[in-house]
């Protein structure tokens, strides 16, 4: 979908012109341009970020699966949308994509000099196939300055952040609203922050406790209004920056194993990790009843992110490739 013969030719000419020392490609979608610069002496680095094949695998087995065409849904004919929404067809497509992506990941791992992941989980997996080829450069975020940690949270308000034009975010939202919120004993409100198509709003218009903010100018202001950042992840890979950002905002975080993957956070020490709807709901109820404890853990969570996941960590790690490197 991303490959273009014309782009490949432009890249080849440009590499011949500038003679780069290093070439970084971004994920599988651009790694396939390898032939355009394989003749150069540059160190060739594939910034794979995370394992797309693992994401497909998790999506395949997820309880909820929305339209797998994602942001392309509005550009496809109606009969195609109807066809791929059929469970058998949808699963067949996901299996095909998973298998093709597994092959591509191994193929390009062999070609490039180094492969970067943001999480040690994926690095360990690929190195079990080809030892020493993959390295971890942790994702970095801009931690929220302490001066911005203002305001008091509103009682029983939970928050979630996500671009609801992405299938994984939509499916996670559906899981939370349909299966987790009904199990919470407190009378909670659930604030959904981020881009939201009209059909998603319409689907939940009868639920008065669901608040859709749309895209906001100041994420900190909105997340800080909530007592708990409720963000289990139905499927996905890599490090979830929204988890790190919420921890940076010193808001108590409840997630699951997938949401905490790759983050050096411990259950009950910097955040809470629960994996099924009932235990997630129980944890939310407990924290609302013991909010001082929730705040204390959130403070430790912020310290963890500030120490280990601040943006400067990424720059220092990247510099390990060489003393001569440019970041543009």
C-alpha positions in Angstrom: 0.0 0.0 0.0 2.9 2.4 0.7 5.4 1.2 -1.9 5.9 3.3 -5.1 8.3 2.6 -7.9 8.6 6.3 -8.5 9.5 7.0 -4.9 12.0 4.2 -5.0 13.7 5.8 -7.9 13.7 9.2 -6.3 15.2 7.7 -3.1 18.0 5.9 -5.1 19.0 9.2 -6.8 18.9 11.2 -3.6 21.1 8.7 -1.7 23.6 8.7 -4.6 23.5 12.5 -4.4 24.0 13.0 -0.7 25.9 9.8 0.2 24.4 9.5 3.7 26.3 7.9 6.6 23.1 6.5 8.1 19.7 5.6 6.7 16.7 5.0 9.0 13.5 3.6 7.7 10.2 3.9 9.5 8.5 0.5 10.2 7.7 -2.2 7.7 6.0 0.3 5.4 9.2 2.0 4.4 11.7 -0.8 5.0 10.7 -2.2 1.6 12.6 0.6 -0.1 15.8 -1.2 0.9 16.8 -1.9 -2.7 17.0 1.8 -3.4 20.0 2.2 -1.1 21.4 -1.3 -0.6 24.4 -0.3 -2.7 25.4 2.5 -0.4 28.0 2.3 2.4 25.5 3.8 4.9 24.6 2.0 8.2 21.1 0.8 7.4 18.7 0.9 10.4 15.1 -0.3 10.5 13.2 1.6 13.1 10.5 -1.1 13.4 9.0 0.4 16.6 7.0 -2.6 17.4 5.9 -6.0 16.0 2.9 -5.4 13.7 2.5 -9.2 13.3 1.9 -9.5 17.1 -0.7 -6.7 16.8 -2.6 -8.6 14.1 -2.3 -11.8 16.2 -3.9 -10.1 19.2 -6.5 -8.4 17.1 -7.4 -11.8 15.6 -8.2 -13.2 19.0 -9.7 -10.1 20.5 -13.3 -10.3 21.9 -14.3 -7.2 20.0 -13.3 -6.4 16.4 -14.6 -3.4 14.5 -14.2 -2.5 10.9 -10.6 -3.6 10.1 -10.4 -1.1 7.2 -9.9 1.6 9.9 -9.4 5.1 8.5 -9.9 3.8 4.9 -13.5 2.8 5.6 -14.9 6.1 4.2 -13.1 5.5 0.9 -14.3 1.9 0.2 -17.5 0.9 -1.6 -20.4 -0.2 0.7 -20.4 -3.8 -0.5 -16.7 -4.1 0.4 -17.3 -2.8 3.9 -20.2 -5.2 4.3 -18.0 -8.1 3.1 -15.0 -7.4 5.4 -17.3 -7.0 8.3 -18.3 -10.6 8.0 -16.5 -12.4 10.8 -15.2 -15.2 8.6 -13.8 -12.8 6.0 -12.4 -10.5 8.6 -10.6 -13.3 10.4 -9.3 -14.6 7.1 -7.9 -11.2 6.2 -6.2 -10.8 9.7 -4.6 -14.3 9.4 -3.3 -13.5 6.0 -1.9 -10.1 7.1 -0.4 -11.7 10.2 1.4 -14.4 8.2 2.7 -11.9 5.5 3.9 -9.5 8.2 5.7 -12.3 10.1 7.6 -13.2 6.9 8.4 -9.5 6.2 9.7 -8.8 9.7 12.1 -11.7 9.5 13.1 -10.9 5.9 14.0 -7.3 6.7 15.6 -8.1 10.0 18.1 -10.1 7.9 18.8 -7.3 5.5 19.3 -4.3 7.8 22.4 -3.7 9.9 20.3 -3.0 13.0 16.6 -3.1 13.9 15.2 -0.8 16.6 12.2 -1.5 18.9 10.8 0.6 21.7 10.2 -2.3 24.0 12.5 -5.0 25.3 9.6 -7.5 24.8 9.8 -7.3 21.0 13.6 -7.0 21.0 13.9 -10.3 22.9 11.5 -12.0 20.6 13.3 -11.0 17.4 16.7 -11.8 19.0 15.4 -15.3 19.7 15.2 -15.7 15.9 18.4 -13.8 14.9 20.5 -13.1 18.0 22.0 -9.6 18.3 20.2 -8.0 15.4 17.6 -6.0 17.3 18.2 -3.3 19.9 15.9 -1.4 22.2 15.6 2.4 22.2 12.9 3.3 24.7 10.2 5.7 23.6 10.5 9.1 25.1 7.8 11.6 26.1 7.8 15.2 27.3 7.0 14.8 30.9 4.5 17.3 32.2 6.1 20.1 34.2 5.2 20.0 37.9 3.8 23.6 37.6 1.1 22.2 35.3 -0.1 19.6 37.8 -2.9 21.8 39.1 -6.6 21.4 39.8 -8.7 19.0 41.8 -10.1 15.9 40.1 -13.9 15.6 39.8 -15.5 12.9 41.9 -16.0 9.5 40.2 -14.7 10.8 36.9 -12.7 8.3 34.8 -10.8 9.3 31.6 -9.6 7.6 28.4 -7.6 9.0 25.5 -7.7 7.7 22.0 -8.1 8.5 18.3 -11.4 6.8 17.6 -10.7 6.5 13.9 -8.3 3.7 14.7 -9.8 0.2 15.1 -7.9 -0.8 18.2 -9.1 2.3 20.0 -12.7 1.8 19.0 -12.7 -1.8 20.1 -11.1 -1.0 23.4 -13.7 1.7 24.0 -16.5 -0.8 23.2 -15.0 -3.3 25.7 -14.8 -0.6 28.4 -18.3 0.8 27.9 -20.1 -2.5 27.4 -18.3 -4.8 29.8 -16.2 -2.9 32.3 -18.3 0.1 33.3 -21.4 -1.9 34.1 -19.4 -3.9 36.6 -18.2 -0.8 38.5 -20.3 -0.3 41.6 -19.7 3.5 41.9 -21.8 5.9 39.9 -19.0 6.9 37.6 -18.8 9.2 34.6 -16.4 8.2 31.7 -14.7 10.9 29.7 -13.5 9.9 26.3 -10.8 12.4 25.0 -9.7 12.4 21.3 -11.0 12.5 17.7 -14.4 10.8 17.6 -16.5 10.1 14.4 -20.2 10.9 14.5 -21.1 7.2 14.3 -19.3 6.4 17.6 -21.0 9.3 19.4 -24.3 8.2 18.0 -23.8 4.6 19.2 -23.5 5.7 22.8 -25.8 8.7 22.8 -28.2 7.1 25.2 -25.5 6.6 27.9 -25.6 9.8 29.9 -22.5 8.9 31.9 -20.3 8.9 28.7 -18.7 12.2 27.8 -17.1 12.7 24.4 -14.8 15.8 24.4 -13.4 15.4 20.9 -9.9 16.6 20.3 -8.8 19.0 23.0 -6.1 21.8 23.0 -4.8 20.9 26.5 -4.7 17.2 27.2 -3.2 17.7 30.7 -6.2 19.9 31.8 -8.7 17.3 30.8 -6.9 14.2 32.1 -6.2 15.9 35.4 -9.9 16.4 35.9 -10.3 12.6 36.3 -9.7 10.6 39.4 -8.6 7.5 37.4 -7.1 7.1 33.9 -8.8 3.9 32.8 -6.9 2.5 29.8 -6.7 -1.2 29.4 -5.7 -2.1 25.8 -7.6 -4.7 23.9 -4.8 -5.3 21.4 -1.7 -3.6 20.3 2.1 -3.7 20.7 5.0 -1.6 21.8 4.9 1.0 24.5 1.7 3.0 24.9 2.6 6.6 25.2 -0.8 7.6 26.6 -0.1 5.4 29.6 3.3 7.2 30.1 1.7 10.6 29.7 -1.1 9.9 32.2 1.5 8.7 34.7 3.5 11.8 34.0 0.4 13.8 34.9 0.3 12.1 38.3 -3.1 10.5 37.6 -3.7 7.0 38.9 -3.6 4.5 36.0 -5.5 1.3 35.7 -4.5 -0.8 32.6 -3.8 -4.4 31.7 -0.7 -6.5 30.7 -0.8 -5.2 27.1 -1.1 -1.6 28.3 1.8 -2.0 30.7 4.0 -3.9 28.2 7.5 -2.5 27.9 7.0 -0.1 30.8 9.2 -0.7 33.9 6.1 -0.3 36.1 5.0 -2.7 38.7 1.4 -3.6 39.7 0.4 -1.7 42.8 3.7 0.3 42.9 3.4 2.8 40.0 0.1 1.8 38.4 -2.4 -1.1 38.5 -2.5 -4.0 36.1 -5.7 -6.1 35.8 -6.7 -8.2 32.8 -10.3 -9.1 32.9 -13.4 -6.9 33.1 -14.4 -7.9 36.6 -11.0 -7.4 38.3 -10.5 -4.1 36.4 -13.9 -2.9 37.7 -13.1 -4.1 41.2 -9.8 -2.2 41.1 -11.5 1.0 40.0 -14.0 0.7 42.9 -11.2 0.1 45.4 -9.2 3.1 44.3 -12.3 5.4 44.4 -12.8 4.2 48.0 -9.1 4.5 48.9 -8.1 7.6 46.9 -5.2 8.6 49.1 -3.5 5.3 48.3 -4.3 5.9 44.6 -2.6 9.3 44.7 0.5 7.9 46.5 1.0 5.3 43.8 0.4 7.9 41.1 3.2 10.1 42.6 5.6 7.2 42.3 4.5 6.5 38.8 5.3 10.0 37.8 8.8 9.7 39.3 9.4 6.5 37.3 8.4 8.2 34.0 10.4 11.3 34.8 13.5 9.3 35.5 13.3 6.7 32.8 11.0 7.8 30.0 11.8 11.5 29.6 12.5 12.5 26.0 16.2 13.1 26.7 16.6 9.3 27.3 15.7 8.7 23.6 18.4 11.1 22.4 21.1 9.6 24.6 20.2 6.0 23.5 20.2 7.0 19.8 23.6 8.5 20.2 25.0 5.1 21.0 25.0 4.3 17.2 27.8 6.8 16.6 29.4 9.9 17.7 28.3 11.5 14.4 24.6 11.6 14.2 22.0 14.2 13.1 18.4 14.4 14.4 16.1 16.4 12.2 
